[in-house]
Amino acid sequence: LSRERTEGARQALIGHHKMRTANWEKAAARVQFANRPYFPDALALFELEVDNTGRGGPELERWRQAARHRRTDGSSKRRQKKRRRRGGRRGRRRR
């Protein structure tokens, strides 16, 4: 696998773990998490888990509701690009 795809899979697995273990009492926190780029893959993993174990149906429905409120305008991507630019210069310094 390419490095990018490997990283995407890793983030999806970590996201799935967070969905199962973190305290997600507030709906706004779930929606904020749903705006992460890896959320659709993490949600797919969660759906597979619920389908195979039969446990976690109500939690899955709350995550699906958060997914319906997810931003679709790409604004989270713009914010990520901005963050990268603020990171400073890379490589050798000029004199």
C-alpha positions, 0 to 999 in steps of 0.5 A, spaced: 500 500 500 502 507 498 504 511 504 497 515 504 493 509 503 496 506 509 495 512 513 488 513 511 487 506 514 490 507 520 486 513 522 480 510 520 482 504 525 484 510 530 477 513 529 473 507 530 476 506 536 475 513 539 468 512 537 467 506 541 471 508 547 471 516 548 465 519 552 461 522 547 455 525 551 454 531 547 451 531 540 456 537 538 462 533 540 460 527 535 458 532 529 465 535 530 468 529 530 464 527 524 467 532 520 474 529 520 476 526 514 477 519 516 470 519 519 466 515 513 471 510 514 471 509 521 463 509 521 464 504 516 468 500 520 463 501 526 457 499 522 461 492 520 462 491 527 455 492 529 452 488 523 457 482 526 456 482 533 449 485 534 451 490 539 452 498 539 445 499 535 443 505 539 450 508 538 451 507 531 444 511 530 447 517 534 453 516 529 449 516 523 445 522 526 452 526 527 454 524 519 448 527 517 450 534 520 457 533 517 459 539 513 459 537 505 462 544 503 469 542 504 471 547 509 474 542 513 479 541 508 480 548 507 482 549 514 487 543 514 491 546 508 491 553 512 494 549 518 499 546 514 501 553 511 502 556 518 507 550 520 513 554 518 518 553 512 521 546 511 528 545 509 534 549 508 534 556 511 537 561 506 542 567 508 
